[in-house]
Amino acid sequence: PEEINDFRANINVVTENMGTDSLQAYFDKTVSSMKKYLEKFTVTDQGDKDINGIASKWLKYTAVQGGKDIAAVLYIVPKNGIAYGITGITKAGEAGKYFGIFEQTAATFKVTQ
C-alpha cells in the first residue's frame, strides 16, 4: 500500500497464550483491554469466521493510535491454547479500500504446528 500522510496500511500478526480461556472469553477480555488502552476505541462490527477450519472471531473498530485516526479489523484465531491475532490497520476513511484485502489475507492464515 502507498504511504499517505506518513501512514501506510499494514497487517500484523501477534501471538498470546490463552491460558484456559475459551475463544469467547479471550475475545471479551481482548475487547475490554482495547477499550481501556486505545484512545477513542469504538467497535463498528464483530462476528464469527471460519479461517481454514478454525472457528475464529473478528472485530472491526476505529480508534486513535499514535495521534492518527485509524480503522482496523482484528481476527482472533485460536489453536492449541495460542491466540493468533491478525490485525489490518488503515487510516480512518480508508476502510472500504483495504478491509476486503485484509479479509482475503486473513483467510489464507494457517497454523502449521
N, C-alpha and C positions, 0 to 999 in steps of 0.2 A: 504493500500500500504506500501511497505517496504521503510525504510529511506535509501537514497543513498547520501553519501557525505553531511550529515547534511541537507537534504531536503526530504520532504515527499509530494507526490502528494496529493492534497486536493480539496475539494469543499466547497464553502461558499455561503451563501445567505444573501443579504442585501436588505433593502427597502429604497425607497426615494419617496417623494411626487413629482408627475409630474407636478403639477400646472395645467395649461390649455394646456400644450404641447400635441400634437399628439404623437403617438408612433414614427413616423419618426423623428419629431423634437427633441424628447427626446433622441433618439438613436444618432442623429447627434451631439447634444450637449455633450453627453457622450463620443463619439469618439474624439471630439475636445478636451475635458478635458484630456482624456487619452494621447493624443499626447503631450499635454502641460506638464503633470506631470510624465509620465513614461519614463524612460531613454531608448533610442533606440527602442521606440514603433514602430512596423511595423504591419500593417494589412495584414494577409495572405489569408483571405477569409471572406465572410459575406453573409448573406441571411435571408430568412424568414422561420418561422417554426410555425406550429400549436402545441401548448402544451395544451393538454386536453381542446380543444375547444377555446383557446385564441390565437388570432393572435399575434405572438411574433417575435422578431428579434434575430439573433445571429451574433457573431463576433469572428473569430479566430485571434490570434495575438501572436507576440513574443515581448519580452522586457527584460530589466534588472531590477530586483526587489531585493532589499537587497543585491546587489552585485552579484546576481546569474542570469544567462541566463535562462529565462523561456519561456514556450509555454503555451498558455491559450485559453480557449473558454468562452465567456460571452453570456448568454442568458438573454434577457430583456423581462419579462412577465408583461404586464400592466393589472391592474384590479382595477376598482373603483378609478382611479386617483393615484394609487400607482404603482410604478415600482418595480418589484421584480427582482433583479439582481442575477443570479446564475452563479458563476464563478468556472470553473475547472482549476486548475493550476498544471503544472508539470515541470520538468527540460526540458530545450531545448534538443531535440533529443529523448524525451520520448513520444511525442505526439501520435505516432502510437500505443503505448501501452495503453494509457489512454483515448484518445479522444472518443472512442466508449463507454467506461464506463461512461464518463461524459455525453454523449448524452443520453444514456439509463436512467441515473439518472434524468436529466432534464425533460425527457419525462414523468416522474411519478409525477412531481410537480403539486400540486393543491392548489387553494386558497379556503378556506372553509367558508369564511365570506361573 
